[in-house]
Amino acid sequence: MSSPALDVALAYYKAWSNKNLDEALSYFADDFVSRTPEGRMDAAAYRPFLGGFLEILKKADLVAAFGDENTALMYYDAETLPVPYSPVGEWFRVENGKIVESRIVFDNFTLQGAGAIAKVS
Amino acid sequence: MSSPALDVALAYYKAWSNKNLDEALSYFADDFVSRTPEGRMDAAAYRPFLGGFLEILKKADLVAAFGDENTALMYYDAETLPVPYSPVGEWFRVENGKIVESRIVFDNFTLQGAGAIAKVS
C-alpha cells in the first residue's frame, strides 16, 4: 500500500500545517496548477492564497489520506481563527517527486461569511 | 488493494448519481450521521438535503476514490444546473456493509451565490 504520491502530498501537508510556506511551495513543480474555489492558480498565485490561509490557520487535523503511484487524496479539518470547523478535500497529481496538479475544495461560504478571506470578484 | 468500504461508498455514489434517491439512502445505517456544510444530519435530515441536490444535478464525474477496510474517500466534480463546476470531497466510515458516518465538503458560496440552494440559517 506504499504510495510515492502520498508521501509527497503528506510532506507538503506537514510543511504548510507547520506554517513553513517556503518549504510547502518547494514541493510544487514549475508547471504546477491548481483548481481552487477561487479559480485556477499557478504556483505564483498559490503563494498568497496559501499564505493568507496560514495567517488564519490555528491547526489542521488529518481525517483521511490515501494515494497510489501518481495521485493522492486527503480530507482534513482546518481550525481557523474565525471558523473552528472548516473541512477541506484536496487531490494531488505527482510526477518525479513534485506536485504538478492539485484540486482543492473548501466552503468559501463559511470563511467569507466570517470575513476570513477576501470576496472573490 | 480491495476495500470493502469503498465498494459500499461507490455503490452509494452510483445510486445517487443515477438519481436513485431511495437506493442511495438504503446504504445508510440506522444510526447514520453526516457532518455537512449545513450542519450535522441524520438519515432523515439527509433525504431532503440529497434530494434537493439531485434536483439540480446534471452529472457527477469521479476524480479519485480510495478506501481501506472501514473507510473510503472520494473527490468528484458535480455539474449542476446553476453551477457547471462544483467539486465535492466526501469521506465515509462503513460498518457491516452500511455507511455509519460521512463527512462532505463543497463550496456553499458558489451554490448559494447561484441561488441553487436555500441559505443556511
Interface residues (C-beta under 8 A of the other chain):
Chain A: M1 R35 P37 V63 A64 F66 G67 D68 T71 L73 M74 Y75 P87 V88 G89 E90 W91 R103 V105 F106 D107 N108 F109 T110 Q112 V120
Chain B: M1 R35 P37 V63 A64 F66 G67 D68 T71 L73 M74 Y75 P87 V88 G89 E90 W91 R103 V105 F106 D107 N108 F109 T110 Q112 V120
